């Protein structure tokens, strides 16, 4: 059975700062939309990663076709 091909329509990334006793940390939440489907991913990193996704990676991903 073949898998459908989806065009990526949108990407959003948000950073949420986590209070810690150590260096500042953030959870980065990313949503990728392809038609009616939405993918979700997250990582723990510096908040600037969300900006990197929004400012640089988003334009390279949106419009691409992925399985």
DSSP file (Angstrom, degrees, kcal/mol; ACC not computed):
  #  RESIDUE AA STRUCTURE BP1 BP2  ACC     N-H-->O    O-->H-N    N-H-->O    O-->H-N    TCO  KAPPA ALPHA  PHI   PSI    X-CA   Y-CA   Z-CA
    1    1 A X              0   0    0      0, 0.0     2,-0.2     0, 0.0     0, 0.0   0.000 360.0 360.0 360.0 131.4    0.0    0.0    0.0
    2    2 A X        -     0   0    0      1,-0.0     2,-0.3     0, 0.0     0, 0.0  -0.532 360.0-124.9 -84.9 151.8    1.4    3.4   -0.9
    3    3 A X        -     0   0    0     -2,-0.2    -1,-0.0     1,-0.1     2,-0.0  -0.721  31.4-105.6 -92.9 144.4    1.5    6.3    1.4
    4    4 A X        -     0   0    0     -2,-0.3     2,-0.5    63,-0.1    -1,-0.1  -0.309  26.8-125.3 -69.2 153.3   -0.1    9.6    0.4
    5    5 A X        -     0   0    0     60,-0.0     2,-0.4    62,-0.0    62,-0.2  -0.861  28.2-164.1 -98.7 129.4    2.1   12.6   -0.6
    6    6 A X  E     -A   66   0A   0     60,-3.1    60,-3.3    -2,-0.5     2,-0.5  -0.920  15.2-139.2-118.9 140.7    1.4   15.8    1.4
    7    7 A X  E     -A   65   0A   0     -2,-0.4     2,-0.5    58,-0.3    28,-0.3  -0.843  27.8-122.3 -93.0 133.0    2.4   19.4    0.7
    8    8 A X        +     0   0    0     56,-2.9    55,-3.2    -2,-0.5    26,-0.3  -0.647  32.6 177.1 -78.0 121.0    3.5   21.2    3.8
    9    9 A X        +     0   0    0     24,-3.0     2,-0.3    -2,-0.5    25,-0.2   0.708  57.7   3.2 -98.4 -25.9    1.3   24.3    4.2
   10   10 A X  E     -B   33   0B   0     23,-1.7    23,-3.0    51,-0.1     2,-0.4  -0.995  47.4-162.4-163.4 153.6    2.5   25.8    7.4
   11   11 A X  E     -B   32   0B   0     -2,-0.3     2,-0.4    21,-0.2    21,-0.2  -0.995  11.4-178.2-139.2 131.6    5.0   25.7   10.2
   12   12 A X  E     -B   31   0B   0     19,-2.4    19,-2.4    -2,-0.4     2,-0.4  -0.993   2.7-172.1-130.0 142.3    4.8   27.4   13.6
   13   13 A X  E     -B   30   0B   0     -2,-0.4     2,-0.3    17,-0.2    17,-0.2  -0.999   3.8-178.6-134.1 136.0    7.3   27.3   16.4
   14   14 A X  E     -B   29   0B   0     15,-2.5    15,-2.8    -2,-0.4     2,-0.4  -0.975  14.3-148.3-133.6 146.9    7.0   28.7   19.9
   15   15 A X  E     -B   28   0B   0     -2,-0.3     2,-0.5    13,-0.2    13,-0.2  -0.954   8.8-169.2-115.9 134.8    9.3   28.8   22.9
   16   16 A X  E     -B   27   0B   0     11,-2.2    11,-2.5    -2,-0.4     2,-0.2  -0.985  22.0-130.4-124.1 119.8    8.2   28.6   26.5
   17   17 A X  E     -B   26   0B   0     -2,-0.5     2,-0.5     9,-0.2     9,-0.3  -0.472  17.0-149.2 -72.6 136.2   10.7   29.4   29.2
   18   18 A X  E     -B   25   0B   0      7,-2.8     7,-0.9    -2,-0.2     2,-0.4  -0.912  16.3-124.4-106.8 127.6   11.0   26.9   32.0
   19   19 A X        +     0   0    0     -2,-0.5     2,-0.3     5,-0.1     5,-0.0  -0.575  44.6 159.5 -72.5 125.5   11.9   28.1   35.5
   20   20 A X        -     0   0    0     -2,-0.4     4,-0.0     2,-0.3     5,-0.0  -0.900  51.9-121.6-137.9 167.0   15.0   26.2   36.7
   21   21 A X  S    S+     0   0    0     -2,-0.3     3,-0.1     2,-0.0    -1,-0.1   0.667  99.1  50.5 -81.0 -18.0   17.7   26.7   39.3
   22   22 A X  S    S-     0   0    0      1,-0.3    -2,-0.3    -3,-0.0     3,-0.1  -0.007 112.7 -28.9 -99.6-155.3   20.3   26.5   36.6
   23   23 A X  S    S-     0   0    0      1,-0.1    -1,-0.3    -2,-0.0    -2,-0.0  -0.216  83.3 -83.1 -58.5 151.2   20.7   28.3   33.3
   24   24 A X        -     0   0    0     -3,-0.1     2,-0.3    -5,-0.0    -1,-0.1  -0.288  53.0-172.4 -58.8 136.7   17.5   29.3   31.5
   25   25 A X  E     -B   18   0B   0     -7,-0.9    -7,-2.8    -3,-0.1     2,-0.3  -0.890   6.2-164.8-128.4 159.9   15.9   26.6   29.5
   26   26 A X  E     -BC  17  45B   0     19,-1.4    19,-2.2    -2,-0.3     2,-0.5  -0.986  19.4-131.7-142.7 152.0   12.9   26.5   27.1
   27   27 A X  E     -BC  16  44B   0    -11,-2.5   -11,-2.2    -2,-0.3     2,-0.6  -0.927  23.5-149.8-101.1 130.6   10.7   24.0   25.6
   28   28 A X  E     -BC  15  43B   0     15,-3.3    15,-1.6    -2,-0.5     2,-0.5  -0.899  10.4-164.8-103.4 121.4   10.3   24.5   21.8
   29   29 A X  E     -BC  14  42B   0    -15,-2.8   -15,-2.5    -2,-0.6     2,-0.4  -0.920   6.5-173.2-109.7 128.9    7.0   23.4   20.4
   30   30 A X  E     -BC  13  41B   0     11,-2.9    11,-2.4    -2,-0.5     2,-0.4  -0.980   8.2-169.3-126.7 134.0    6.6   23.0   16.6
   31   31 A X  E     -BC  12  40B   0    -19,-2.4   -19,-2.4    -2,-0.4     2,-0.5  -0.981   3.7-165.9-118.6 133.3    3.5   22.3   14.5
   32   32 A X  E     -BC  11  39B   0      7,-2.1     7,-3.3    -2,-0.4     2,-0.4  -0.984   9.3-156.0-119.9 123.6    3.7   21.4   10.8
   33   33 A X  E     +BC  10  38B   0    -23,-3.0   -24,-3.0    -2,-0.5   -23,-1.7  -0.852  18.1 171.6-105.9 133.4    0.5   21.5    8.8
   34   34 A X  E >   - C   0  37B   0      3,-2.8     3,-2.0    -2,-0.4     2,-0.3  -0.868  68.1 -55.5-137.8 101.1   -0.1   19.5    5.6
   35   35 A X  T 3  S-     0   0    0     -2,-0.3    -1,-0.1   -28,-0.3   -26,-0.0  -0.495 121.3 -17.8  63.6-128.2   -3.7   19.8    4.5
   36   36 A X  T 3  S+     0   0    0     -2,-0.3     2,-0.3    -3,-0.1    -1,-0.3   0.462 121.9  92.8 -87.9  -1.5   -5.9   18.7    7.3
   37   37 A X  E <   -C   34   0B   0     -3,-2.0    -3,-2.8     2,-0.0     2,-0.4  -0.711  54.8-166.7 -96.9 144.8   -3.1   17.0    9.1
   38   38 A X  E     -C   33   0B   0     -2,-0.3     2,-0.3    -5,-0.2    -5,-0.2  -0.994   5.2-156.2-131.8 127.2   -0.9   18.6   11.8
   39   39 A X  E     -C   32   0B   0     -7,-3.3    -7,-2.1    -2,-0.4     2,-0.4  -0.735   9.5-154.8 -99.0 152.8    2.3   17.1   13.1
   40   40 A X  E     +C   31   0B   0     -2,-0.3     2,-0.3    -9,-0.2    -9,-0.2  -0.982  17.8 163.7-131.1 135.7    3.7   18.0   16.5
   41   41 A X  E     -C   30   0B   0    -11,-2.4   -11,-2.9    -2,-0.4     2,-0.3  -0.981   8.5-174.6-146.3 160.2    7.2   18.0   17.8
   42   42 A X  E     +C   29   0B   0     -2,-0.3     2,-0.3   -13,-0.2   -13,-0.2  -0.989   5.7 176.1-151.6 159.3    9.2   19.4   20.7
   43   43 A X  E     -C   28   0B   0    -15,-1.6   -15,-3.3    -2,-0.3     2,-0.5  -0.964  31.8-115.9-153.4 164.0   12.6   19.7   22.1
   44   44 A X  E     +C   27   0B   0     -2,-0.3     2,-0.3   -17,-0.2   -17,-0.2  -0.939  61.2 111.6-105.8 124.3   14.3   21.4   25.1
   45   45 A X  E     -C   26   0B   0    -19,-2.2   -19,-1.4    -2,-0.5     2,-0.2  -0.882  69.5 -45.3-165.1-168.2   16.8   24.1   24.0
   46   46 A X    >   -     0   0    0     -2,-0.3     3,-1.9   -21,-0.2     4,-0.4  -0.525  54.5-116.6 -75.4 148.5   17.5   27.8   24.0
   47   47 A X  T >> S+     0   0    0      1,-0.3     3,-0.9    -2,-0.2     4,-0.9   0.713 108.2  75.3 -62.1 -20.3   14.5   29.9   23.0
   48   48 A X  H 3> S+     0   0    0      1,-0.2     4,-2.2     2,-0.2    -1,-0.3   0.707  79.8  73.0 -66.2 -18.0   16.4   31.2   20.0
   49   49 A X  H <> S+     0   0    0     -3,-1.9     4,-2.3     1,-0.2    -1,-0.2   0.893  93.4  53.3 -63.1 -39.2   15.8   27.8   18.3
   50   50 A X  H <> S+     0   0    0     -3,-0.9     4,-2.4    -4,-0.4    -1,-0.2   0.903 109.2  48.8 -62.1 -40.3   12.1   28.8   17.8
   51   51 A X  H  X S+     0   0    0     -4,-0.9     4,-3.2     2,-0.2     5,-0.3   0.892 108.2  54.0 -66.8 -38.9   13.2   32.0   16.1
   52   52 A X  H  X>S+     0   0    0     -4,-2.2     4,-2.3     2,-0.2     5,-1.6   0.915 110.5  47.1 -59.1 -43.8   15.6   30.0   13.9
   53   53 A X  I  <>S+     0   0    0     -4,-2.3     5,-2.7     3,-0.2    -2,-0.2   0.944 117.4  42.0 -63.3 -48.1   12.7   27.7   12.8
   54   54 A X  I  <5S+     0   0    0     -4,-2.4    -2,-0.2     1,-0.2     5,-0.2   0.901 123.3  36.7 -66.7 -42.3   10.4   30.7   12.1
   55   55 A X  I  <5S+     0   0    0     -4,-3.2    -2,-0.2    -5,-0.2    -3,-0.2   0.759 134.9  10.4 -86.4 -26.0   13.0   33.0   10.4
   56   56 A X  I  X5S+     0   0    0     -4,-2.3     4,-0.5    -5,-0.3    -3,-0.2   0.775 125.7  40.8-121.3 -54.4   15.1   30.4    8.4
   57   57 A X  I >><S+     0   0    0     -5,-1.6     4,-1.3     1,-0.2     3,-1.0   0.854 102.6  66.7 -74.4 -35.2   13.7   26.9    8.2
   58   58 A X  H >><S+     0   0    0     -5,-2.7     4,-2.6    -6,-0.3     3,-0.7   0.896  99.7  50.8 -54.3 -45.8   10.0   27.7    7.7
   59   59 A X  H 34 S+     0   0    0      1,-0.2    -1,-0.3    -6,-0.2    -2,-0.2   0.748 111.0  49.6 -67.8 -22.6   10.6   29.2    4.2
   60   60 A X  H << S+     0   0    0     -3,-1.0    -1,-0.2    -4,-0.5    -2,-0.2   0.672 117.1  40.2 -86.0 -19.1   12.6   26.2    3.2
   61   61 A X  H X< S+     0   0    0     -4,-1.3     3,-2.2    -3,-0.7   -53,-0.3   0.859  90.1  90.8 -97.6 -44.9    9.9   23.7    4.3
   62   62 A X  T 3< S+     0   0    0     -4,-2.6   -53,-0.2     1,-0.3     3,-0.1  -0.313  95.1  22.7 -60.3 131.6    6.6   25.3    3.4
   63   63 A X  T 3  S+     0   0    0    -55,-3.2    -1,-0.3     1,-0.4     2,-0.1   0.227  93.7 124.9  95.6 -11.8    5.5   24.2   -0.1
   64   64 A X    <   -     0   0    0     -3,-2.2   -56,-2.9   -56,-0.1     2,-0.5  -0.467  59.5-127.6 -77.9 151.7    7.6   21.0   -0.1
   65   65 A X  E     +A    7   0A   0    -58,-0.2     2,-0.3    -2,-0.1   -58,-0.3  -0.882  33.2 174.3-101.1 129.0    6.0   17.6   -0.7
   66   66 A X  E      A    6   0A   0    -60,-3.3   -60,-3.1    -2,-0.5     0, 0.0  -0.963 360.0 360.0-134.6 151.0    6.7   14.9    1.9
   67   67 A X              0   0    0     -2,-0.3   -63,-0.1   -62,-0.2   -60,-0.1   0.401 360.0 360.0 -91.3 360.0    5.4   11.4    2.5
